Amino acid sequence: MSKSVNPILLTSGLLNEVQAAAILDTSVGTLQVWRSTGRYKIPFIKIGRNVRYKRADLEAWIESRTRSTGATA
């Protein structure tokens, strides 16, 4: 069963777990494990039982994970 995208979340800049997992190209379950174990320190927001992510935080986390080989052309 697919969750629909809430247009209010998109305009507020907050993403739900499904949207965040899609951006990170991972499953919601993996994202939940990372959050609960602290394996990756991806900032998140708790609103009641709901978890939300800021798009800018996800982009910054992706950027921090970017590596180069150090080889020069």
C-alpha positions, 0 to 999 in steps of 0.5 A, spaced: 500 500 500 502 506 497 502 512 501 500 519 498 504 525 498 501 530 503 502 537 499 502 541 505 509 537 507 512 539 500 510 546 501 513 546 508 519 543 506 518 537 511 518 530 508 515 524 511 519 517 512 517 515 505 519 521 501 526 521 505 527 514 504 526 515 496 531 521 496 536 517 500 535 511 495 533 506 501 527 503 504 523 506 510 525 500 514 533 502 513 532 509 515 528 507 521 534 502 523 539 508 522 535 513 526 534 508 532 541 505 532 544 512 531 548 508 525 548 515 521 546 521 524 541 524 520 537 530 523 530 528 524 524 532 527 519 528 531 512 531 531 508 526 536 509 519 533 510 522 526 518 523 524 519 528 519 526 530 515 528 537 512 530 536 505 536 541 506 538 536 512 538 530 507 542 534 502 547 536 507 548 529 509 549 526 502 554 532 501 558 530 507 558 523 505 561 525 498 568 522 497 573 523 492 579 518 490 584 524 490 587 522 484 588 527 479 587 527 472 
